[in-house]
Amino acid sequence: MSLLTKLGLLAAGLMLAGCQTATQFEATNANQFKPRDKELLAKVRYDKSPVAQPFRRAIVDYHRKEAPGSILVDSDNHYLYYVLDNGKAIRYGVTVGEEALAFSGVARVGNMREWPDWVPTADIHKRIEGLPARVAGGPDNPLGARALYLYQGNKDTLFRIHGTNQPEYIGASISSGCIRMLNEDVIDLYNRVKPNAPVVVLEPKHGDSPYKPKLAMGGATNGNY
């Protein structure tokens, strides 16, 4: 057997092992949507691009020690985990910030909003000229259907976990630092998480997911990893 063949078999075996951690893919439950959600989601004008399977919402084994109700973000692998009981977690695919802009550390959910207004920070105004001072919540708002505001102590870090009107970038590192989720996924998370829930965002190069999306996608990087 050639070395190339052996390497191919090894990669296939690792891919299979990784896929086995995803025990159940979760379909969106329309019953969790409020009437306003249904109204505004029906008005979105973005292309509802299908998310690659490695980034679809799934219930998975969870090997870390965070308490149930905690959120962990693995930016390297573009996953957010909501920790459940009994060694399980709900895993969501996310868009994360470019390394120089990304947040890492321990925070808490200090505020929660449905269809939030977007107020660009001074740093965002410097990098992107011509932005309005405020964008009202709605189907064209870049914060999407929900936002969780990350605080350290009583201070707003200005980083958010929020929805997106660019679902094609789930699994990429292109945001201004916030953690973006599909609108359907952020509604699901919002309905589960409690105020003041702890949020752990791992530092770059400290990814801790047993499931490797790049491997599952055949090593494709799409230029954003």
C-alpha positions in Angstrom: 0.0 0.0 0.0 1.4 3.4 -1.0 2.1 6.2 1.5 -0.5 8.3 -0.3 -3.2 5.6 0.1 -2.3 5.1 3.8 -2.6 8.9 4.4 -6.0 8.9 2.6 -7.3 6.1 4.8 -6.1 7.8 7.9 -7.8 11.0 7.0 -11.0 9.1 6.3 -10.8 7.4 9.6 -10.3 10.7 11.4 -13.2 12.2 9.6 -15.5 9.4 10.6 -14.3 9.6 14.2 -15.1 13.3 14.2 -18.5 12.8 12.7 -19.5 10.3 15.4 -19.4 13.1 18.0 -22.5 14.7 16.4 -25.2 12.5 17.8 -28.2 14.3 16.5 -28.7 17.2 14.0 -31.5 19.5 15.1 -34.2 20.9 12.8 -35.6 24.3 13.5 -38.8 24.2 15.5 -41.1 26.9 14.1 -43.1 26.9 17.3 -40.2 28.8 19.0 -40.8 31.8 16.7 -43.0 34.6 18.0 -45.4 36.3 15.6 -43.0 39.2 15.1 -40.2 36.7 14.3 -42.3 35.1 11.6 -43.3 38.5 10.2 -39.7 39.8 10.1 -38.0 36.6 9.0 -40.5 36.5 6.1 -39.2 39.9 5.0 -35.5 39.2 4.9 -33.9 40.0 1.6 -30.6 38.0 2.0 -30.1 34.7 0.2 -30.8 31.9 2.6 -27.6 30.1 1.8 -27.5 26.5 3.1 -25.0 26.0 5.9 -22.4 23.3 5.4 -23.2 20.2 7.4 -20.3 20.5 9.9 -21.9 23.8 11.0 -25.5 22.7 11.3 -27.0 22.8 14.8 -26.4 19.4 16.6 -26.5 17.8 20.0 -23.0 16.4 20.6 -20.9 14.9 23.4 -19.2 17.6 25.5 -15.9 16.8 27.0 -15.1 20.0 28.9 -16.1 20.9 32.5 -18.2 24.1 32.0 -21.5 23.9 34.0 -24.8 23.3 32.3 -26.2 26.6 31.1 -22.8 27.9 30.1 -21.7 29.1 26.7 -18.3 28.2 25.2 -17.1 29.7 21.9 -14.3 27.8 20.0 -13.3 30.5 17.5 -10.7 28.3 15.8 -13.3 25.8 14.8 -16.2 28.3 14.4 -18.4 26.6 17.0 -20.5 27.9 19.9 -21.6 25.3 22.5 -24.5 25.6 24.9 -23.8 23.2 27.7 -26.5 20.7 28.7 -26.7 18.1 31.4 -25.2 14.6 31.2 -22.1 15.4 29.2 -24.0 16.9 26.2 -24.1 20.3 24.5 -25.9 21.9 21.6 -23.3 22.9 19.0 -24.0 25.8 16.6 -21.8 27.0 13.7 -20.8 30.6 13.9 -19.0 33.4 12.2 -16.2 34.9 14.3 -14.0 38.0 14.2 -10.8 38.3 12.4 -8.0 37.4 14.9 -7.0 41.0 15.5 -10.5 42.0 16.2 -11.8 39.0 18.2 -12.7 38.9 21.8 -11.4 36.2 24.1 -11.8 35.6 27.8 -14.6 35.0 30.3 -17.7 37.1 30.3 -21.4 36.9 31.2 -24.6 37.5 29.4 -25.3 41.0 30.8 -28.2 41.9 28.5 -30.5 40.3 26.0 -32.5 41.8 23.2 -35.0 40.7 20.6 -34.5 42.3 17.1 -32.1 44.8 18.6 -31.1 48.1 17.2 -27.5 48.3 16.0 -25.3 51.2 17.2 -21.9 50.9 15.4 -19.0 51.5 17.8 -16.4 54.3 17.2 -13.9 51.7 16.0 -16.4 50.4 13.4 -17.1 54.0 12.2 -13.3 54.5 11.7 -13.0 51.3 9.6 -16.2 51.7 7.6 -17.1 55.2 6.5 -20.6 56.4 6.0 -22.4 54.2 8.5 -25.5 55.7 10.2 -25.4 56.4 14.0 -28.1 53.7 14.6 -29.9 51.1 12.5 -33.3 50.1 13.8 -34.0 46.4 14.5 -35.5 44.4 11.6 -34.8 42.1 8.7 -32.0 44.2 7.3 -30.2 44.8 10.6 -26.8 43.1 10.8 -27.5 42.0 14.4 -30.3 39.9 13.2 -33.1 38.4 15.4 -31.5 38.3 18.8 -28.4 39.7 20.6 -26.7 38.6 23.8 -24.5 41.4 25.2 -21.2 40.2 26.8 -20.3 41.9 30.0 -17.2 41.6 32.3 -18.4 42.7 35.8 -20.7 45.6 35.1 -18.8 46.8 32.0 -20.2 46.1 28.5 -17.3 44.6 26.5 -19.1 45.9 23.3 -18.9 42.3 22.0 -22.1 40.4 21.1 -23.5 37.0 20.2 -26.1 37.9 17.6 -27.9 36.9 14.5 -26.8 37.7 11.0 -28.1 38.7 7.6 -25.0 37.1 6.0 -25.6 33.3 6.6 -23.1 32.5 3.8 -20.3 33.4 6.2 -21.1 30.9 8.9 -17.9 29.0 9.5 -15.7 31.9 8.5 -13.6 34.6 10.3 -14.7 37.9 8.9 -16.7 39.8 11.5 -15.7 42.9 13.4 -15.3 40.8 16.5 -18.8 39.7 17.4 -20.0 36.1 17.2 -22.7 35.7 14.5 -25.2 32.9 14.3 -28.0 32.0 11.9 -31.1 33.9 12.9 -32.9 30.6 13.6 -30.0 29.4 15.7 -29.7 32.6 17.8 -33.4 32.4 18.5 -33.0 28.8 19.7 -30.0 29.8 21.9 -31.8 32.9 23.2 -34.8 30.8 24.3 -32.4 28.6 26.3 -29.9 30.9 27.9 -30.4 32.7 31.2 -29.3 36.2 32.2 -25.8 36.3 33.7 -24.9 32.9 32.1 -21.1 32.5 31.9 -19.6 32.8 28.5 -16.1 31.4 27.8 -14.4 32.5 24.5 -11.2 30.5 23.9 -8.1 32.4 22.7 -7.0 31.9 19.1 -5.0 28.7 18.6 -6.6 27.2 21.7 -9.5 25.5 19.9 -10.9 22.6 21.9 -13.4 20.9 19.7 -13.1 17.1 19.1 -14.9 17.7 15.8 -12.8 19.3 13.1 -14.9 21.0 10.4 -12.0 21.6 8.0 -11.4 17.8 7.9 -15.1 17.0 7.5 -15.2 19.4 4.6 -12.3 17.7 2.9 -9.7 20.2 4.0 -11.4 23.1 2.3 -10.5 26.4 3.8 -12.5 28.8 1.6 -9.9 31.4 2.4 -11.3 32.3 5.8 -9.7 29.9 8.3 
